[in-house]
């Protein structure tokens, strides 16, 4: 009976989820395994019932310690480890792609994609004890406290001068300490350095990605180790 229940649980997990039918744009990130910080990225567009790649694949970097299941729209296996604040792992699963933030006054993008030029008053809260955890808040004055200055988005840091939100642990259901501030942004050291959990890439690739993202197509980010991707590809209807 125990074996049967385990089989049914695994069967249910595998078959309960599919990519939303209204999502016709999908960025796929494939890592070699759970502990790698390197990823291959491919953008797909759905034509009819077929996923078609948009251009060539490109390289990116992930969290220094690899991947762990995240909190997106896909289910996580029962009992699986899930991302925590400061674990240096990128969240794996299927995630919505949100708005863009950057230092530039304007960027090339779809008119429907929200973009905010970051000022010194923009904070992205990474403090799990704050009610604003994993949210962008805008002060009505310059930051005054050490806490506010620590949360500032604009730090004069080139890799963070342009970013696109990955909706892990995103509002309205934000879980304290489950990971925050997960973005696509520019990589460090020409790709020689891993991240704290974000997905990074060359600046031209990031700008091209942002220019291609169309909110009307309900874009998704699928990030998984290769074996996990292949085992779920058919049931989840992945590209």
Secondary structure, 3 states (H helix, E strand, C coil): CHHHHHHHHHHHHHHCCCCCCCCCEEEEEEECCCCCCEEEEEEEEEECCEEEECCCCEEEECECCEEEECCCCCCCCCCCCECCCCCCCEEEEEEEEEEEEECCCCCCCCCCCCEEECCCCEEECCCCCCCCCCCEEECCCCCCCHHHHHHECCCCCHHHCEEEEECCCCCCCCCCCCCCCCEEEECEHHHCECECCCEEECHHHHHHHHHHCCHHHCCEEEEEEHHHHHHHCCCCCCC
